[in-house]
């Protein structure tokens, strides 16, 4: 049984201008100790998916309208607010995109780490502070800086503090929402290496949200490619990188500069992602797809398993009997 299993999850934002279909029937799973990379452009629905797992989708305007999220066999969508409070930060933790807004500017970093520990482990203040010191040391920050405030830390150090808070209670599942976006390249590498080391040390599973395929190649076991609120390709790291199948995934790889091949200019994916408040009837990627067929604009594609564990949502991979039945 998977530690995290998401089945047919649908999340909408209901606004005065219409319904924004942010997540549209996605399914994925994460096993114990595994890292799944959730990849896609800005606006694909990646962060909304993570917020949905923790039942933190702002309501209103957001609403989880369908599906189930099973964590160790229990549906999180049926938990009460009090039950979810016990799970958040303890069994499932999240590293938010921007450490600048994730930390309280008027409370010392030591107090912020200790607060999480005291809340979930019901220990004394002294014990919580001792563990907070140990967590800071674990992420490479000297314990003497416990009494300092967020503004006294650099961006990379702030992100380390946020990671220390997330890992303070040794969660089973870590949701990392673009944890290196605000950092320069050298600090990115340090933070990613540290997260991977800590994940292995603590046996934590991770859902890594990113748009950087280089990061995915470095630390992920499985990959889900997300486009316009849907998973369009899903498989192991080797399947996605060496047997790339969906035209969108191919486009993402083609737009990455190569050290081996000299090109006059990079090859971006033409066009823009469709408006989630006005999604097309057929395939959401059809208007940008170089392999578009007539059926693509009319019929929404089903997910197809092209090899064991490798799923693709594209008409190019329709089974023969389906094509003949048209």
Secondary structure, 3 states (H helix, E strand, C coil): CCCEEEEEEEEEEEECCEEEEEEEEEEEEECCCCEEEEECCCCCCHHHHHHHHCCCCCCCCEEEEEEEEEECCEEHHHCCHHHHHHHECCCEEEECCCHHHHCCCCCCHHHHHHHHHHHHHCCCHHHHHHHHHHHHHHCCCCHHHHHCCHHHCCHHHHHHHHHHHHHCCCCCEEEEECCCCCCCHHHHHHHHHHHHHHHHHHCCEEEEEECCHHHHHHHCCEEEEEECCEEEEEEEHHHHHHCCCCHHHHHHHHCCCCCCCCCCCCCCCCCCCCCCCCCCCCCCCHHHCCCCCHHHHCCCCCEEEEECCEEEECHHHCCHHHHHCC
